[in-house]
Each structure stands twice: as C-alpha cells, then as structure tokens.
Amino acid sequence: MAAIGIDVGGTSVRAGVVDASGGLLDTARTATARGEAALEEAIAGVVGELRTRHDVEAVGLAVAGFVGDDRRTVMFAPHLPWRDADVADRIADRVGLPVTLEHDANAATFAEHRFGAARGCRVGVFVALGTGIGAGLLLNGELFRGAHGVAPELGHLCLVPGGRTCPCGKAGCWERYCSGTALAATAVELLATRPGRSTVLAREDPDAVTGRRVAGAARDGDPIARMAMAELARWLGEGLALVADVYDPEIVVIGGGVSESAPLFLDEAREVYMRSVTGGKRRPLARIRTAQLGDEAAIVGAATLAAEGPSPTKGGALR
C-alpha cells in the first residue's frame, strides 16, 4: 500500500505518492498559502488530487520547523503560519487518513538511510545546504530528535564568533558561511573588496546575486565566484570536522540545492575536513557523499514514516 508524502515549504507544497520501495509514483504541487486555514486547505487539496488516482493509507508532512516529539504538533516554523498548532489532527480531519509530522531534514535523512546514500549505516549525519542548513542525525540506525523533538540544529553552531548576524538572533552561525545564502553574501563581499576581478558577476546588481548565480559563474570560470565557492568549501569542511568531533559518524550525506554544485566544492571540503578533525591521521574518517534522492528525499521519507507509523524509543530516537 502506498502513502502520500508532502514537503511543506515556504513557497510551495510538493506532494508525492510513494510505494513501499521508496518509488515516487505520482506528484502534485500547489503554492504555499499564508494563513493557517488556507494552508491546511491547500494540503488537503493536493492529497485529494492524488487520491483520485491512487489508493493510499497515510499522509506524512515534512515541515521546516520545530515538530513536537509526539509528531502531532508544529511548535514553530519560521516561514509557515503555524505556532503551537495541532497540524496532524487538523489535516487528518480534513482528509480522513492518519497523518504524521516530521521535520523536513529528518524526513530526508530517513529516506537516504532507507533508500539512498546512507543505506544501512548506524551513525550518520545529513546536511542539507539550501537557503540555510538543515540537518538530521542517525544514531544506531534511527533518527535522533532530542528530548523535545528539535535536534539537531547544526546550522546554528557558532563557527565564527562575532561573525555574520543570523536570523536566529546569534552571530557567526555555520549556515551564514555555508549555504546558498552564504555563497551569495561571500561573492558580494568579494566583489566589493576585489574590483575588476570578476568577469561575470561584476555585471550583476549586487542585490540580484544569488547562490545559484554564483555557482553558475563558478562553472563558467569567474574568479570571484570560484573564490566564493572555495570559501564555502572551507567552511563546510570546518563545520563537518566540528560535527565529527561530537558524533563520529561513519557517513555524512550532503543534500539540498547547493549539493547540485558539489563538483565545485566537495573535494576541497573533504581535504579541509581531514586536516581539521581531531586526530584526523590516526582515526577512521567519515565518508562524505552527496544525497541520492535529491529534492524528493523529504517527500519519500515523510511518506515512508507515515506508512510505518510512529515508533518512539528511549533517548528521543524515532524510527
């Protein structure tokens, strides 16, 4: 029996029907509505659309926000309207199916563990490089969500004390130096301090520079864009070394939109990681791989978790 997975993002709601082997059978999409009721109606709409074509048994929602450890409530989601909202029950009432919530990075982590790059590993870290950094953690082959359901917020580890300000309220967070947003910010800083060095980005309005444009310019050989990419590689390696000092993972999976440009930065990031991790020459090191499921990972993970149902265990881990 199949289930529906839904990735509820700040701009779009992407849904898919997923079978027991992780295959994506069908998709539907709609814009993210601003209000709670309108958003819940939009979610019910894509579920209804897919149910006209498929027999499904459950719905899983992947949300970029703090999901309660009961996997029923959204405590806070910065780009969505829910605040301490019993979202699972509301959606279940609308669609007449069991509904499970999960943090989007956790859903993607689960999918990569079950079907992708982290298949079969016991201890692994998933790092999604997008607008910011999303992260998931596998301990003994199970998702670890912390005592209150909000772990791990790796993107807000402080790597640069007193560094760039972060919307979370802190300064110097990892995601301010290693994300699509960070890539653009670094390029703009370099354009200001190294005039005449760019062949592509110098023609851009600084306000129009995005991580995607910087990556494209780096592929075209633009010196400033390549320097910005090298900075991203440096901070990715430094951050992964810090994470490895704490968790000692056997694998790190790099996902998110920025991972599409992995050939431009991942080898250098691995070198920085190996130089920076404690005892790097005298210990086994994590394999660093790109995600296999791409943008579909959160949909596949949410659907699979919903089909299998919640399975709480000690220590905040959930299957």
C-alpha positions in Angstrom: 0.0 0.0 0.0 1.3 3.5 -0.9 1.4 6.7 1.2 1.5 10.3 0.4 4.5 12.4 1.4 4.2 16.2 1.4 7.1 18.7 1.6 5.6 21.9 3.0 8.0 24.7 2.1 7.9 28.4 2.3 6.9 28.9 -1.3 5.3 25.6 -2.5 3.6 22.5 -1.2 5.0 19.5 -3.1 3.3 16.1 -2.7 4.0 12.6 -4.0 2.6 9.1 -3.8 5.4 6.7 -2.6 5.4 3.0 -2.7 7.0 0.6 -0.2 10.3 0.5 -2.0 10.6 4.3 -2.0 9.5 4.8 -5.5 7.7 8.0 -6.4 4.6 7.1 -8.4 2.9 10.4 -8.9 3.2 14.1 -7.8 1.1 17.2 -7.2 2.1 20.7 -6.3 0.5 24.0 -5.2 1.6 27.3 -3.8 2.0 27.8 0.0 -0.8 29.8 1.4 -0.1 32.4 4.0 -2.8 31.7 6.6 -3.2 28.5 8.7 -6.7 27.5 7.4 -5.7 28.3 3.8 -2.5 26.3 4.0 -4.3 23.3 5.5 -6.9 23.5 2.7 -4.1 23.6 0.1 -2.5 20.5 1.7 -5.9 18.7 1.7 -6.3 19.7 -1.9 -3.1 18.0 -3.1 -4.0 14.9 -1.1 -7.4 14.8 -2.6 -6.0 15.2 -6.1 -3.6 12.3 -5.6 -6.2 10.1 -4.0 -8.3 10.3 -7.2 -5.6 8.4 -8.9 -4.1 6.2 -6.1 -5.2 4.1 -3.1 -3.2 5.4 -0.2 -3.1 4.5 3.5 -1.5 7.5 5.3 -0.1 11.0 4.9 3.3 12.3 6.1 4.1 16.0 6.3 7.7 17.2 6.1 7.9 20.7 7.7 10.8 23.1 8.0 10.3 23.9 11.7 10.1 22.6 15.2 7.9 19.5 15.4 6.8 18.2 18.8 8.2 14.9 19.9 4.6 13.5 19.6 4.9 14.2 15.9 1.4 15.8 16.0 2.2 19.5 16.5 4.2 22.2 14.9 5.7 24.3 17.6 7.3 26.9 15.3 8.1 27.2 11.6 9.7 30.5 10.6 8.3 30.5 7.0 4.9 29.0 7.8 1.9 30.3 9.8 1.7 27.5 12.4 2.6 28.3 16.0 1.9 25.5 18.6 -0.6 24.1 16.2 -2.1 20.6 16.2 -1.4 20.2 12.5 -1.6 16.5 12.2 -5.1 16.3 13.7 -6.3 19.2 11.6 -5.1 17.6 8.4 -6.4 14.2 9.4 -9.8 15.6 10.0 -9.8 17.1 6.5 -8.5 14.1 4.5 -9.8 11.2 6.6 -6.4 9.5 6.8 -3.7 9.0 9.5 -1.3 11.9 9.4 2.3 12.1 10.7 4.6 15.1 11.0 8.3 15.2 10.6 11.0 17.9 10.3 11.9 18.1 6.6 15.6 17.4 7.2 14.7 14.4 9.4 12.4 13.1 6.7 15.2 13.4 4.1 17.7 11.8 6.4 15.4 8.8 6.9 14.9 8.4 3.2 18.6 8.5 2.5 19.1 5.9 5.2 16.4 3.6 3.9 16.8 4.0 0.2 19.9 6.2 -0.6 23.4 7.2 0.2 23.3 6.3 3.9 21.6 2.9 3.4 22.5 0.5 6.3 24.7 2.9 8.2 24.5 3.0 12.1 25.7 6.6 12.7 25.3 9.2 10.1 24.7 12.9 9.5 22.7 14.5 6.8 23.5 18.1 6.0 21.1 20.0 3.6 22.7 23.1 2.1 20.0 25.4 0.9 18.8 28.8 2.0 20.3 27.8 5.3 21.4 24.5 6.7 19.1 21.7 7.7 20.4 18.6 9.4 19.5 15.2 10.5 21.2 12.7 12.7 21.1 8.9 12.8 22.2 7.1 15.9 22.2 3.3 15.9 20.3 3.4 12.6 17.4 5.5 14.0 16.6 9.2 13.8 17.6 11.2 16.8 15.4 14.1 17.5 16.5 15.2 21.0 14.5 15.4 24.3 11.9 17.8 22.8 11.9 16.9 19.1 14.0 19.8 17.8 17.5 18.3 17.4 19.9 18.7 15.6 20.1 22.4 14.6 23.6 22.1 13.3 23.3 25.1 11.0 23.3 27.3 14.1 26.5 26.1 15.6 28.8 29.1 16.0 31.8 28.7 13.8 32.8 32.4 13.6 32.4 34.2 17.0 31.2 37.7 16.3 30.7 36.9 12.6 27.8 37.5 10.3 24.5 38.0 12.0 21.9 35.3 11.7 18.1 35.5 11.6 18.1 33.1 14.6 19.5 36.0 16.7 23.0 34.8 17.0 26.2 35.7 15.1 28.7 33.5 13.2 26.4 30.5 12.6 27.6 27.8 10.3 24.8 28.5 7.8 25.9 32.1 7.5 29.1 30.8 5.9 28.0 27.6 4.2 24.7 27.7 2.4 23.2 29.2 -0.8 22.6 32.5 1.0 26.2 32.5 2.4 27.6 31.8 -1.1 25.9 34.9 -2.4 26.9 37.0 0.6 30.5 36.0 0.2 30.5 36.8 -3.5 29.1 40.3 -2.9 31.8 40.9 -0.2 34.5 39.8 -2.6 33.1 41.9 -5.4 33.3 45.0 -3.1 36.9 44.3 -2.0 38.4 43.0 -5.3 37.0 45.2 -8.0 37.9 44.2 -11.5 38.5 40.5 -10.7 35.1 39.2 -11.8 34.3 38.5 -15.5 30.6 37.5 -14.9 29.3 38.6 -11.5 30.6 42.2 -11.9 27.8 42.7 -14.4 25.2 41.8 -11.8 23.3 44.1 -9.5 24.6 43.1 -6.0 21.1 42.7 -4.8 20.4 40.2 -7.6 23.3 37.9 -6.8 22.1 34.5 -5.6 23.8 31.3 -4.7 22.6 29.7 -7.9 24.1 32.6 -10.0 27.4 32.3 -8.2 27.5 28.6 -8.8 26.8 29.2 -12.5 29.5 31.8 -12.7 32.0 29.5 -10.9 31.3 26.8 -13.5 32.0 29.4 -16.2 35.4 30.2 -14.6 34.6 33.5 -12.9 37.5 34.2 -10.5 35.3 35.9 -7.8 32.7 33.1 -8.0 35.4 30.5 -7.6 36.8 32.3 -4.6 33.4 32.3 -3.1 33.0 28.6 -3.7 36.4 27.9 -2.1 35.2 29.8 1.0 32.0 27.6 1.1 34.2 24.5 0.8 36.4 25.7 3.6 33.5 26.3 6.0 31.8 23.1 5.0 35.0 21.2 5.9 35.5 23.1 9.2 31.9 22.6 10.2 31.9 18.9 9.4 35.1 18.5 11.4 33.3 20.0 14.4 30.3 17.7 13.9 32.6 14.7 13.6 34.4 15.6 16.8 31.0 15.3 18.6 29.2 12.4 16.7 32.0 10.4 15.0 29.7 9.5 12.0 30.6 6.8 9.5 28.9 8.8 6.7 28.0 12.4 6.0 25.4 12.9 3.3 25.3 16.3 1.7 21.9 17.3 0.2 19.9 20.4 -0.5 20.0 22.7 -3.6 23.7 23.6 -3.2 24.7 20.0 -3.5 23.9 20.2 -7.2 27.2 22.1 -7.5 29.2 19.5 -5.4 31.9 19.0 -8.1 32.9 22.6 -7.5 33.5 22.3 -3.7 33.2 18.8 -2.2 36.7 17.6 -2.8 38.2 20.7 -1.2 35.7 20.4 1.7 36.9 16.8 2.3 40.5 18.0 2.4 39.7 20.7 4.9 37.7 18.2 7.0 40.6 15.7 7.1 43.0 18.4 8.2 40.7 19.9 10.8 39.1 16.9 12.5 40.8 15.9 15.8 43.3 13.1 15.2 42.5 13.0 11.5 45.5 11.0 10.6 45.0 8.4 13.4 41.3 7.6 13.2 38.7 6.3 10.7 37.1 9.2 8.9 33.5 9.6 7.8 32.7 9.1 4.1 31.3 12.2 2.6 28.8 11.6 -0.1 26.1 13.6 -1.9 22.5 12.6 -1.5 21.0 10.1 -4.0 17.3 11.1 -3.7 17.7 14.9 -4.4 14.7 17.1 -3.9 12.4 14.1 -3.5 14.1 12.9 -0.3 11.8 14.7 2.2 8.7 13.5 0.3 9.9 9.9 0.2 10.9 10.0 3.9 7.7 11.6 5.1 5.6 9.1 3.2 7.6 6.1 4.4 7.5 7.3 8.0 3.7 7.8 7.8 3.2 4.3 6.3 5.2 2.7 9.0 3.7 4.8 11.9 5.5 6.3 14.9 7.8 4.1 16.9 9.2 6.0 19.9 12.2 4.6 21.7 14.4 5.8 24.5 16.7 8.8 24.2 14.5 10.7 21.7 15.1 8.4 18.8 12.3 7.6 16.4 12.2 5.1 13.6 
